Amino acid sequence: MTTQGTQHVLSGLRVLDFTRALAGPTCSRMLAEMGADVIKVESAPKGDLGRNFSMFRNKRSLFHVQHNRGKKSLCVNLRDPRGMALVTELIQHVDIVVENFKPGVMADMGLSYERLKDLKPDIILCSISALGQTGPLAHKPGYDYIAQAYSGVTSMVGEENDAPYIPLVGMGDVSTGVHGALAVLAALRHRDNTGRGQHLDVALLDVYYHYHEVNVHTPRATEGAIQPTRVGRHMTYACPSGVFRGNGGYLVIMAIFHHWPDFCKAIKRPELIDDPQYNTDQARLERRDEVIKLVEDWLQTFPDVESAVAYLEEFNVPVAPVLSVAETLDYPHLRERGTVTTINDPIHGDLDVPGFPLKFSEFPDELPLHAPTLGQHNEEVLTSYLGRSVEEVQQLREAGVVVEENR
Amino acid sequence: MAYGMEHILSDLRVLDFTRALAGPSCTRMLAEMGADVIKVESAPRGDMVRGISVFEKERSLYFIQQNLGKKSLCVNIRDPKAMDIIKELIAQMDVVVENFKPGVIAQMGLGYEELKKIKPNIILCSISALGQKGPLSTKPGYDYIAQAYSGVTSMIGDPDEAPYLPLVGMGDVSTGVHAALAVVSALRYRDRTGEGQHLDIGLLDVYYHYHEVNVHQYSGTKGKMNPTRAGRHLTYVCPAGIFRAKGGSVVIMAFLHHWKDLCAAMEKPELVEHERYGTEALRLEHRDEVVEIIEDWLQATFSDVESAVAHMEQFGVPVAPVLSVAETTQHPHLRERGTVRTIDDPIVGEFDIPGMPLRFSRFPDDLPLKAPTLGQHNEEILSAYLKRSPEEVQQLCEAGVLFEKNS
């Protein structure tokens, strides 16, 4: 049973969470969204550095709220031996430990995998990092875009003859958290079956690299004849497919393969269906600029993006408007699915955030999770897990070993 | 047990109806963790991507990469005898995965309710572009269609120009991983309660999940902050982004406490507390100037990207070269970690693909997985699972119920 009283897929699972920023907290939040009991260990007095971003009101970070829903906060002074003793004692009561310090820091803190195993023989330790626990780059300071640059993904965004662009979304960090959660669940099932724990090593670099569906196998297999690089707004192996300019905005159109005849009918140019200059993706790729111009000139006959999308949909052409983030918030489909969801924060009130992306038929409702204030669960964790009395917790509070603040 | 080696999911049986990229990424992740995956392919062509990245011998590299470790059962789905075989197999499976357009699996007579009649605790994982429900769910969907609807596309490029598409399968692949996480979670729940369920995973939800700040920024400021693409640099810290150097680009993340490190690297100590650049807010306000100072220094000081990166690393500045895909395949770190790996295909020989992104200490070695030729395991599956004799299999081949091709 979770703290918040509702059953879900992982109810009963106990996680000790040392993560900060985004990739690690996403992993433990996914576990919390599935009902796990997650204790977030925050270092006194400041707590997770994510508490310093997106503070629009009341020193309460929306970034923290979004990425730490459903966790309990235990804020302790980790430089105080009494604080470390509490953490060490807690490890004996949990199934999983998740951390995303720089490689080596956990061991420096006296919490290496070997030490954790001494404390709890079947413990599962999930280590999340930018560039991995091993290899020549492992010790470097890492952020999402550093790993992205090393993965070759950055080199695939923008115009060929100019510097690339970075996507302003946390696509590496968030997905790495999900990869981490998958590794944790697989290891947990293995532990259930065999009684053995293990150490997991999940890195942003590997996750970004995992995204290359064709780029890695293409150069080697063509002996270098094809070298994938960024080429603007359109795909390189099918045509027409990419971002097209409409009136007042942009559309994604994928009129490739068997969709080309549908598209020709839509633009009332049926003669192009079998025209040898255009009748295959290869032929259209050879005339890509011409095909793009044909599509964009035709799009100018519509007053806006919506009418062009609606018209193309009548002909079953795969098409979408390029929505702004603002437009996504009230888009009926995204609301109905819970792709975007409104949460109610005890301090901020109603707030939109991305919804939980996994849908389980046995658990159709999302758990009503809240993000903790700093040290909110100090007393609860120390009394229920470690059997401390309220007086003992008060003494730890007065000694500055545990810290609480309403933000 | 696949390939005679145990791995973390070695007891698991999966019937796989997926095609293209998102679905096959899910079942490949399960296969990489040791699951026995039977890929059902529709005769005579099989998975549509057997036609993509075909450089020699009619063998698709695209297919190989996304279908490592699966067994191919190629049947004529329109023949009732084939459907009987499939239903007989379902009775022996733990998990069914599909990524048809929503509704298609039910039209085939294999909707969740039907599957439950065949195997009461079955887990059905349905993967789609826009989800199983909601106003957009019936539309034809591809990765970039979901990306456009998610608002992610709107975050890539210059604010006054059309956005760019990242030429990597970051939505499809990550959706496969999200789905694999849902499957393993549901499996653990089944192990504990005996109950199966239906999972609904959409690319749209996965892309939306990537918004680490954009959604709450708009919502939390009641629209005052309206996130959009902003070129090559982050919008909430500075300097952080892509910088032009001689011979290429570098990612530099010299915000917060790293600013003084970069000033030291540039031998410009006067900028640390400078009246225009001394704080994050000031640097954001004068972002163009900050970018110009850094790029001028890079161009004047270094003859190439490598020397610039090496110099900044000495000062502890988080920095990375923007590697091309070709460069990644030779990089010592990516090789040592197995971020990039060389596989040996029985038909086309050796080539590179991304590595398995999860690392388990109990299973340090990747399984030596191969991708199947079309219908390669027809006989094995029908004899091992369904106890058909070689003669019966031969009759099904002659009747066109089963199909095989060596590519």
Interface residues (C-beta under 8 A of the other chain):
Chain A: V9 L10 L22 M30 M34 F53 S54 F56 R57 L62 F63 V65 Q66 H67 Y113 L131 G132 T134 G135 P136 L137 A138 K140 P141 G142 Y143 Y145 I146 A147 Q148 A149 Y150 S151 G152 V153 T154 S155 M156 V157 G158 A163 P164 Y165 I166 P167 L168 V169 G170 M171 D173 V174 S175 V178 H179 A181 L182 A183 L185 A186 A187 L188 R189 H190 D192 N193 R196 Q198 H199 L200 D201 V202 A203 L205 D206 V207 Y209 H210 Y211 H212 E213 V214 N215 V216 H217 T218 P219 R220 A221 T222 G224 Q227 P228 T229 R230 V231 G232 R233 H234 M235 T236 Y237 S241 G242 V243 F244 R245 Y250 L251 V252 M254 H259 E313 N316 V317 P318 V319 A320 P321 V322 L323 S324 V325 A326 E327 T328 L329 Y331 P332 H333 L334 E336 R337 T339 V340 T342 H348 L351 D352 V353 P354 G355 P357 L358 K359 F360 S361 E362
Chain B: I8 L9 D11 L21 M29 M33 I52 S53 F55 L61 Y62 I64 Q65 Q66 Y112 L130 G131 Q132 K133 G134 P135 L136 S137 K139 P140 G141 Y142 Y144 I145 A146 Q147 A148 Y149 S150 G151 V152 T153 S154 M155 I156 G157 D158 A162 P163 Y164 L165 P166 L167 V168 G169 M170 D172 V173 S174 V177 H178 A180 L181 A182 V184 S185 A186 L187 R188 Y189 D191 E195 Q197 H198 L199 D200 I201 G202 L204 D205 V206 Y208 H209 Y210 H211 E212 V213 N214 V215 H216 Q217 Y218 S219 G220 T221 G223 N226 P227 T228 R229 A230 G231 R232 H233 L234 T235 Y236 A240 G241 I242 F243 R244 S249 V250 V251 M253 H258 E313 G316 P318 V319 A320 P321 V322 L323 S324 V325 A326 E327 T328 T329 H331 P332 H333 L334 E336 R337 T339 V340 V348 F351 D352 I353 P354 G355 P357 L358 R359 F360 S361 R362
